[in-house]
Each structure stands twice: as structure tokens, then as C-alpha cells.
Amino acid sequence: MKNHFLLVFLLLIGLSTLQACNRAEDAPAPAACTIKATFRNNICGVGVWGAYVLELENGEIVQPWDAPASVANLVPTSNQVVRVTVTTVPRDTRYDNTIVCLAIGPYSDKIARQVRVDCISADSSK
């Protein structure tokens, strides 16, 4: 009888753990690309798109530091306007061994934070 209760208890623990995993996978996707942003060439720098930074519609300059592969595949051009969703991320060591020039670009002192670009799309507003 004791073993029967132990088996039922372990089964319930296993099911609740599985249910918790399913809830994490069902978490809602990030919101649609809602922030208007413009790619700016900072001359030198590192990030998802090398020296490109994003100027958000509020004037904030952010350094794209990370992005899912589907987003990182974009090949930006200077002054290209897009819509994005970004999340602040800590600066890590992923670009430490990347060789960059020593010039200070026009946006270097204005970079407010590093971000993960969760979503990117063409800006359709005119």
C-alpha cells in the first residue's frame, strides 16, 4: 500500500512538472514590431550588424547586440527605416575577439544600451 501511494505521488509530481514545461512553451510571442527605428552607420563598432546602430523613434540610440537568426539575416543599409521590438540585454563577451577599427563613430557616445532585436519588419508608414 505504501509503495502504491509513493508511485501515485511521483506520478503527480511528474505530471505537474510536465504541465509547467508546457506553460513555458505556450508563453505569448513578443508583440508585433511596433517601434519605428532607423539604421545608422556608426563607422566602427560591433554588434549583430557590425557598426550599424538603431536610432529609435524617441531619439534613443541602441546597439543591436543579439537577435534570432531570422532577424539577424537582414542586410541593413544606412538610413533604412524599419519597425522593431527590442529588449535590453547585458553587454557580454561575444564580440571581444572581433577586430574593429579605432575610429569613434558619430553615434559612439550616444549609445544608451545594448538590445536584442526580437522582431524586425519593413516600415510601411509614409
C-alpha positions in Angstrom: 0.0 0.0 0.0 2.9 2.4 0.9 4.5 1.8 -2.5 1.2 2.5 -4.2 1.0 6.0 -2.6 4.6 6.7 -3.4 4.0 5.7 -7.1 0.9 8.0 -7.3 2.8 10.8 -5.6 5.7 10.6 -8.1 3.3 10.4 -11.0 1.6 13.6 -9.8 4.9 15.4 -9.4 5.9 14.3 -12.9 2.7 15.5 -14.4 2.8 18.8 -12.7 6.4 19.3 -13.9 5.4 18.4 -17.5 2.4 20.9 -17.2 4.8 23.7 -16.1 7.1 23.0 -19.1 4.1 23.2 -21.4 3.0 26.5 -20.0 6.5 28.0 -20.6 6.4 26.8 -24.2 2.9 28.4 -24.6 4.1 31.8 -23.4 3.0 34.5 -25.8 5.3 35.6 -28.5 6.8 39.1 -28.3 4.5 41.9 -29.5 4.5 42.8 -33.2 7.2 45.1 -34.4 5.9 48.4 -33.0 8.8 50.8 -32.7 9.9 52.8 -35.7 13.7 52.8 -36.0 16.4 53.9 -38.4 19.7 52.1 -39.1 22.6 54.5 -38.6 26.2 53.6 -39.7 28.5 54.3 -36.7 31.6 53.7 -38.9 33.2 51.4 -36.3 31.6 49.0 -33.9 30.4 45.5 -33.1 27.0 44.0 -32.9 24.5 42.0 -34.9 25.0 44.2 -37.9 28.6 45.3 -37.2 28.8 49.1 -37.0 25.1 49.7 -37.5 23.2 51.0 -34.6 19.4 51.8 -34.4 18.0 55.2 -33.8 14.6 54.6 -32.2 11.7 56.9 -32.9 12.2 58.6 -29.5 15.8 59.5 -30.5 17.4 56.9 -28.3 20.5 55.2 -29.9 20.7 51.4 -29.2 23.3 48.9 -30.2 21.8 45.7 -31.6 23.7 43.1 -29.6 21.7 39.9 -30.2 18.9 38.7 -32.4 17.3 35.4 -33.5 18.7 34.1 -36.8 15.6 35.0 -38.7 16.1 38.7 -37.7 19.9 38.7 -37.9 19.8 37.6 -41.6 18.6 41.1 -42.6 21.3 43.1 -44.5 20.7 46.7 -43.4 21.6 49.9 -45.3 22.3 53.3 -43.9 19.2 55.3 -43.0 16.9 52.3 -43.7 13.7 52.7 -41.7 12.2 49.6 -40.1 9.9 48.6 -37.3 11.4 46.7 -34.4 10.7 45.2 -30.9 13.8 45.3 -28.7 14.7 44.0 -25.2 17.6 45.4 -23.2 20.3 42.8 -22.7 23.6 42.9 -20.7 26.8 43.5 -22.6 28.7 40.2 -22.7 31.9 39.0 -24.2 30.6 37.6 -27.6 32.3 40.4 -29.6 35.6 40.6 -27.6 37.7 38.9 -30.3 36.2 40.9 -33.2 38.7 43.2 -34.8 37.3 46.7 -35.3 38.8 50.0 -36.4 39.8 52.5 -33.7 37.7 55.4 -35.1 35.0 56.9 -32.9 31.8 57.0 -34.9 29.2 59.7 -34.7 26.9 57.6 -32.5 29.5 56.0 -30.2 28.9 58.4 -27.3 25.2 58.3 -27.8 24.6 54.5 -27.4 22.2 54.2 -24.5 22.1 50.4 -24.2 22.6 47.0 -25.9 19.5 45.3 -27.1 18.2 42.0 -28.5 16.2 42.8 -31.7 13.2 40.4 -31.2 11.3 41.5 -34.2 12.1 43.5 -37.4 10.0 44.4 -40.4 9.9 47.0 -43.2 8.3 50.2 -42.1 5.2 50.7 -44.2 4.3 54.2 -42.9 4.9 57.1 -45.2 
